[in-house]
Amino acid sequence: MTTTDLVRPTTESSTVYPSVTIVVSPRERFSYSRESLDSIFENTHMPFSLIYVDGNSPRYIQRYLDEKSQAKGFEVIRTNHYLSPNQARNLAIPQIKTDYILFIDNDVVVAPGWLERLVKCAEQTEATIVSPLTCIGRKLHQKVHLAGGEAHINVEFEGSEVRRKVHEKHYFVNRPVAEILDQLERKQCEFAEFHCMLVRREIFDTIGQLDEMLLSTREHIDFCLNVSQAGGTIYCEPESVVTYVPDIIFRPSDLAYFMLRWSDHWEITSLKHFQQKWDLNGQDKYFKKRYKRLGYRRHEAFVKPLARRLSFGNANPWLEERLITVDRWLNRLVTAGRNG
């Protein structure tokens, strides 16, 4: 694989493919919806259906989606309240009859040929799930976020006591793509992420819909564990490339959803449910690390940039720590008791 392989136009448009429905759903903000959806239509050269799940986006995004759906002929499912990611996906799943479902977040940009290569991998390997090389950053397709990984439950015995612990490992995380091109190859792995994943629709006939008690975290691990338990297989296909594009969250129309999406309440609820569902050791370092990081996404995407802005572009640890304290208090006050 070369650097140009990552973005070369596909020449497979004349190939007959199995049917695919793309399901776009909100991840954590709305302001990148146009760029993300435009990239899908510009860089996908095989036939597909599309369902866009719109969970209470701002009016300017709703207008864009309505105009785009009229022009391109796709369906919009809209709610007047915010949705957790699995809630959004579950609204679309029952309506889909195609061979495959492609789940993608609304802040992901795709490279040419991305979908064709995912489908080709699924057909050749008979995989249940195929994930692309998922990059991260505003510089598209340059830094690895996920190139496959490991996720399973280890069972340990300590005398008469049995402890079940999660093992999770990401391959090549945060590595420059250019440095590891010769190491990127199609391989079977143990998990994918919902940034972008191709799934055989029939697996939902076996395992049911996605778990809506997982409001903000561990939903991808839970799904992949269920698929593996049902005898399915998971592959990463690095010939397919997409990029998740995070940002600083200052827009009021993004901020309300972002703060709920990454609220302590949603994250604690998700972690506790995941632990209980899979009978895991809650004192394991896997969970301790995640409880210690509560609010991390809010702090990185809003609180720390706000502290720097208020300090005229300079680092201000004193102000940052106080804003973090205020954020934690306000977040718990506003979101405690809210359901997903």
PyMOL commands that set and color helices and strands:
alter all, ss='L'
color gray80, all
select helices_A, chain A and resi 3-6+33-43+59-72+85-95+114-125+177-183+203-207+219-229+252-261+264-277+285-292+296-310+317-335
alter helices_A, ss='H'
color red, helices_A
select strands_A, chain A and resi 20-25+49-55+75-79+100-105+108-110+129-136+144-146+149-158+161-170+187-189+196-200+234-244
alter strands_A, ss='S'
color yellow, strands_A
deselect
rebuild
show_as cartoon
